[in-house]
Amino acid sequence: MDPRELTNGLIQFVVFLFSTTCHEAAHAYAAKRGGDLTAFNSGQASLSPVPHIRREPIGMILIPLLCFASGSPMIGWASAPYDPLWARRYPRRAALMSLAGPMANFALVLIAAILLNLGAVTGLFSNETQSGGVVEFLWVLFSLNILLGIFNLIPIPPLDGFTVLALFLPENAALKLFDLGYQIRRFSFLVLLLGWQYFGAILTPIKAMAIEYLLPLLH
């Protein structure tokens, strides 16, 4: 394997682990703030990837590495446990917990954009030999977190966007939404495959817009 490809794959894997860990830790912290200590007591509020890998080793390690080996975009998954009785009692808090994950991804997008713009202004990244790895890391951090944030907001179970819908519904309707989610969760993998197939049509214009407005000094 070409050394550059190996380096790029390693950067993508590290960014994936970091971004997914931040996503799940945000879920756990938001749930704790809302009164559900399930994820917090399980160690999921940590920015260490270890507890998240222990919970989902296939989604956090195996699938991303298989994607890299096959030359596919690096994808995977993780999860944070929560109390479904708490979610039914406080549907809006559950919705905010779900929203916290994608918001963590968008925060990482902004951080990467700020650092990339600062590098362009100060000339810090002008020496490509010395800064190439840093620029690549920040660019992957920017791009991958746009993907993770937007994809997770698709309103189908088990993605976060489905529960986020409860923010815009009366409480009774939110509970019916949760019931629907439990009923169709068995078909969620098929729905996710279909969603992933057509996701590029959503992601491409959003990513182009993000580059235009958040990285004005890089184009």
Order of alpha helices (4+ residues) and beta strands (2+ residues): alpha-alpha-alpha-alpha-alpha-alpha-alpha-alpha-alpha-alpha-alpha
